[in-house]
Amino acid sequence: MWITNVRQINGYSWQPMNSSVVCSKHFDVSSWEKIREDGKRKLKFGAVPSIFNNLAQISANDHIYSRTLKDITNTRTFLPIKKTSVSISTNTIEKNISKTPEVESDLIDNGNSDIILNNSDIPTNTCTIIPSNALNSLSELMEEVDNAVTVQTIKEQNIDNMTVSLKKENEQLKKELARVKKIADKVHQENETLRKSNKKLRREKESFTNIKKNR
């Protein structure tokens, strides 16, 4: 179905290839899966493009173009006509009049000018064709970037957690060091007291010895 529709836009000699893709605007809302949290969309399996709003206009223009060429070939006459806008309608266009715009003939006013139909009257497909392998590479690259960002985020969280843990351990060590310092100061003071007491006892002992000798 979609191959037939695309051929009406790109020409009947068009053949699909591995790198051929269809613009997303040709797919109905029901052809898409639920939008993911990251905002990306994905087509459902077996989705078929069905929106081709300009097919009626293309069909009408093809009919006008072929009929004009036939009339010119058969009559070989040139009609003088002034430049104007012509509203053309057919049975097909009347059924879809709300969807089909007016067709403006591109005529040149040179006094007695010939009827000229520009190729610009025939609309062309405005979708940008991107090779499927390029889309796959882009998708893989975006996935790699997302994974790298996730890994980097996890690393940063781990570093933050380790920093908080080290700060707590450092505070505990400071408190323990302060406690040990207090104990060391107390021991030092007690040692000084004992040293002074020992010195005093030695002096008293010497005095007692001298008194004993003098007797």
Buried (B, 14 or more C-beta within 10 A) or exposed (E): EBEEBBBBBBEEEEEEEEEBBBBEEBBEEEBBEEEEEEEEEEBEEEBBBEBBEBBBBBBBBEBBBEEBEEEBEEEEEEEEBEEEEEEBEEEBBEEEEEEBEEBBBEBEEEEEBEBEBEEEBBEEBEBEEEEEEEEEEEEEEEEEEEEEEEEEEEEEEEEEEEEEEEEEEEEEEEEEEEEEEEEEEEEEEEEEEEEEEEEEEEEEEEEEEEEEEEE
